[in-house]
Amino acid sequence: MPVSRLVNRNVVAGRGRTSMRLEPELWDALSEICEREEQDMSTLVRQVESAGHIGGRTSAIRVFILNYYRMAATEVGHAAFGHGPMPRSRLPELTRSAA
């Protein structure tokens, strides 16, 4: 039987502390969004929940991450949608990967 890649983490959501299971890449993406938007993860999860996505919390988070990056695939896109600036901590990493 294959081992699941999903990572279980606790977050504070609408009704208190709960757990979510996401792929490591999605946890990384969610952390990046939190850094860019200068929000903690629990606040962001509560905002996503309040948007009223049909389906569970984890599904809502996955769709939120996808839509966030689709709307803002470039710095111009980030600026157009009012997202925060590129965190300085990510600039060296992006410069290395572009070379």
TACOR-V301943 format. One record per helix or strand of 2 or more residues. SS is the DSSP state (alpha for helix, beta for strand). FROM is the first residue (numbers start at 1). LEN is the number of residues. If there is no record, write none. Layout:
BEGIN
SS;FROM;LEN, SS;FROM;LEN
END
This chain:
BEGIN
beta;7;7, beta;16;7, alpha;24;14, alpha;41;10, alpha;57;15, alpha;75;6, alpha;88;11
END
